[in-house]
Amino acid sequence: MPQPTDHTPAVRRWLWFVFALITAMVAIGGITRLTGSGLSMVEWRPLMGTLPPLSEAEWLRVFDQYKLSPQYAKVNHWMTLADFQRIFFWEYLHRLLGRLIGLVTFFPWLYFVLRKRLSGRTARRAFLAIVFGGLQGLLGWFMVKSGLVDRPEVSHYRLAAHLSLAFFVGAYVLWVIADLDPRPSRARVGRRWTWTVGVLLALQIVYGAFMAGTRAGYLFSTFPDMNGVLVPDTWLRLSPAWHNLVENHVAIHFIHRCLAYLVAGAVLALATVGLRRAQAPGDRRAAALLGGLVAVQFGLGVWTVMGGVPIAVATAHQVVAFWLLGALVWFAHAFRGGAEPTAG
């Protein structure tokens, strides 16, 4: 009996399509947050919430529900039904795409398993991605609930967890795709170095979410200074001092900028070493992509703060961050093999 094989164009196309949908989810999630739309749907119906309101009576019902939320009472009390429908659209689209990703991932997975088109290892790993996706949906609702109680804003801790899990799932899918390549890796870069860069990038992604959740990105619109100073004098105003790391909006913005320099320098250094040690065109492409994306991401970050957080630029900043993490994963996979280079 022939053994299941993963090395088919259909399996690759399926996984790349899933990754593309996750990219779209990250983009729409950013737009949802930037337009203040994330709290417009105050109920969670995983199965029955696929269809939007289809009648005026149903629209009035969901609008009346929204009127009971703190966001309407404290921020959007001026809204008409037409205004509400505009913000409802983005949150509805965000949730609908989440359901679509679940369907596009699960049913092809089931088909490939039944047709023995996936090896046991890849089938298990793909199913784990489906589980992570389901947890992402639950975490999204857990995040939204934090903005429906007293304050008209979600917890920036829950937002960071929600965004980080989305980035992790995308990176995980990319690693599964990379593992479908049967060619051995000959080039190598030290794993500790790659992991260190990965930790720095993950920390920067978390602080990016903190920036979004606390709206700290609006505080300073100049670069490289911060409204005329290099270090704001209020960045350590809270006591105990460690509270500033996660609660002080000025400190969050300052730390995000400092991490940007560290991440950009570390990633460019890693990419340069990769270009020097590349053994195949694919290695060089992985290193060049990594270095190119971090340069674009840094530029988008500067543009975002100097432009007053324009929606299109800030969304691009979030998407490129997602791709940058993916590029680092691809780089790590490409440079995982061979012997550790010796000095000289």
N, C-alpha and C positions, 0 to 999 in steps of 0.2 A: 504494500500500500504506500503511495507517495506521501512524503512528509509535508506538512504545511510549510509554505514559504511566504516570506514577507516582501520579497524582492520583485514586486509587480508594480507597474505604473499606476494601477487603480488604487492600491493602498497608499502610495505616496501622494497621489492627487487628493485623496480623501483627507489625509492628515494636513497637507498644506492648506486645503480649503478650511479645515477647522481652525488652523492658525490665523488665516485671513479673517475669519469671523470673530475671533478673539480680538484681533487688532481693531476691527470695526466696533466691537463692544467697548474697548478702551476709549476710542474716540468719542463715541456717543455718550459714554459715562462722563467724560470730561465736559462735553457740551451741556449735559444735564445739570452738572454741578455749577458751571459758570453762568447758566441762565436762571439759576435758582429754581429749577424744576423738580428737584429730587423729592420734595415733600408734597407734591401735588396729588399723589395717589395715597390716600390714608388707609387703605385696606389692602390686604394681601390675599389674593385668591389664585393659588398656583395653577389650578385646573380650569376654573371658570373665568379667569381674568384675561383670557386670550383675546376676546373681542372687546373693542372699545364701546362706550355708550353709543347706541344707534338711534336713539330718539331724543327729542327735547326733554321729555320727562326724565329719562335716565341721566341726561347731562345735568339737569337741575338737581337730581338726587345726589350725584357725586360732588357737585359744587357745594351743596348744603353740607355734605360731610366735611369738605375742605374748610368751610367757614368755621367749623368747630376747632380747627387746628390752631396752634400758637402762631404759625407763620402768617395765616390770614389775619388773625386778631392783632398782631403786633407789627406786621410788615406790609401785607398785601390787602389791607382792608378796602383799598380803593378799586380793586379789581371788579370788572364786569365778567359776565359769563364768557365773552369772547377772549378777554385777557387770560382767564383761567384755562381755556381750551389750548392756548398757545403753550403754556408751560406744561400742561397735561400731556401734550404730544410727545415731548422729549422723554419724560419718565415712562410713558407707555411704550414708546419705541425701544427704550433701554430694556424694559422687562420682556417685551416680545422677542427681542433678539436673543436674550438669555434662554428663553424657551426653545427658539430655533436652534441654537447651538447644542442644546441637549438632544434634540431630535436628530440633527445632522451627525452627531457623534455616536449616539446609541444604536440607531437602526443600521447604519453601514457596518458598525462594529459587529452587531449580531449577524448580519449577512456574511461578512468575511469569516467569522468564526464557524458558522454552519457550513460554509463552502470550503472550509479548511484552507483559507487564504492567509491566515495569520498563524504564526508559530505560537506555542503556549506562552512563551515569555512576552512576546509583543502583545498578545491578546490580554494578558494580565495587566501589563503596563497601560494599555489603552483604556481598559476598564477602570483603572485607578484614576486616569484623567477624567473619566465620566463622573466618578465619585467626587473628585475635587471640584468639578463644575457644579454639581448639586450643592456642595457645601458653600460655594461662592454665592449661590442664590439665597441660601439661608442667612449667610453673613450680610448680604445686601439688605435684607429685610430687618435684621437685627440693627444695622446701621440706621436705617430710616426711622425705626421706632424711637431712637434716641432724640429725634427732632420733633416728635409728636406729643411730648409730655408737657414741658414747661417752656424751654427755649426753642425759638424757631430756627434751629441749626443742628446738624448732626454732630455727634462726638467726633473730634478729629482723630481720636484713637481708633474708633471703629472704622472711620474712613480709611485710615492708614492700613488697617488689617484687610479691609475689603479690596483696596487697590493692590496691596502686596500679594494677596492670594491670586488675583487676576494675572499679575505679572508672573508669578510662580507657575501657574497653569500653562501660560503661553511658553515659558522657557522649558517646562517639562515636555510639552508636545514637540518642541524643536529638538530636544535631545533624543526623543523616540525616533523622529524622522532621521536625524543624523546617524543613529545606530543601524538604520536600514542599509547604509552604505557598506558593502562587504569589503571594501579596500582597506588594508591595514594602514594605520597612521605611523609615519616614520619620523616626522618632526616632533620636537618636544620643547615645551617651556615648563619651568618648574611649577608644580601644582600649588605649592604654598604661595607663590607670587600671584598666580591666577585667582586663587581663593581669596587672597588679601584684597585684590582689586574687586572681586565679587562682593565681598563684605562691605567695602566702601560704597560701591554702587547701590547695594541694597539699603544701606543707611541713608543715602541721598534720596532714594525713592520714598522712604518713610518720611523724611523731612519735606519732600515735595508734597506729600499728602497732608502733612501738618500745615504747610503753607496754604494749601487749598482750604482745609477745614477751618482754619482760624482767620482766613482772608488776610494773612500777613503779607501776601504779595503786593497789596495795595499801599503798604506803608511807606515804601521808598521807591521813587521813580527815577533815580539817577544811578549812573555806573561809571567808574568803579567805586566812587564814593557813595555814601548813603545819606542823601540830602545834605551834602557838604562835609560829612565826616567819614572817616574810615571805620571807626568803631563807635556805635551809638552809646551814649552815656547811660541809657536805661536798660541795657541788655542784661544786667545783673541786679535788677531792682527787687526781685522776689527773694524771700527767705522761707525755708532754707535754700541755699544756692542752687541745688540740683533741680528745683522746681522751674528755674529759668529754661532748662533744656527742653521742657515739654509744655510749659504753660505760658511763658512770656513770649508774646507775639513778635516783639522786636528781636529777641534772642533767636527765635526760630528762623526768622528771615536772615539774620546775620550768620547763623550756623549753616543754613542752606547755601549761602554764597561761599563761605569758606570751604565747605565740602565740594562745591563745584570746581574750585581750583585744584583740590586734591584729586578728585575723580578724573578730571581732564588730564592732569599731569601723569597720573598712574596709568590710565588707559593708553595714552599716547606712547608712554615708555614701553608698555607691554606690546602694543601693536608694532613698534619699531623693532623690538627683539624678535617678534614673530616674522616680520619681513626678512630679517637677517637669517633666521633659521629655517625658513620655508624650504620644503623639499619637493613641492608640487604646485602647479598653478592654483589648485584649490586652497592650499595653505596661504598663498600670497593674497588671494581674494578675501579670505577670512580676516587676515590681519589688516588689509587695506580698508575693508568695510568697518571694522571696529574703530580704527583711527578716524575715518571719515565721519562716522555717526557721532562720535563724541564731540568733534569740532562743530558739527551742525547743532547738536544739542546745547552746547555752551552758547552759541550765537542766539538760538531761540530763547534761552533763558534770559539773556541780556535784553533782547527785544521785548519779551513779555513784561519785565518790570519797567523798562523805560517807556513802553507804550501804554502803561496803565492797565495791564492784563487784558488785552484784546482777545475776544473769544477764539478767533481762528488761530492766532499765534499760540495762545496758551494751550489749546487743544493739540496743535502740532507738537508742542513741547512735551506733552504727556505721551503722545504716540511714539515720538522718536526715543523717549526714555525707555519705552517698552521694547522697541527695536534694538536699542543699545544693549539691553540686558540679553536679548536674543542673540545678538552678534557676539557677545562675550561667551555665551553658551556654545555657539558654533565654533568660536575660536578655541575654547577649551577642548572641544571634541577633536578638532583638526590637529591640535598640538599635544595630544595625550600620549603619543607613542614614541618608540625609539628609546635610546639610552640617554641619560642625562648628560648634556654637554660638559666637557671638562674645560677648565680654564686654560687659556693660551691656545 
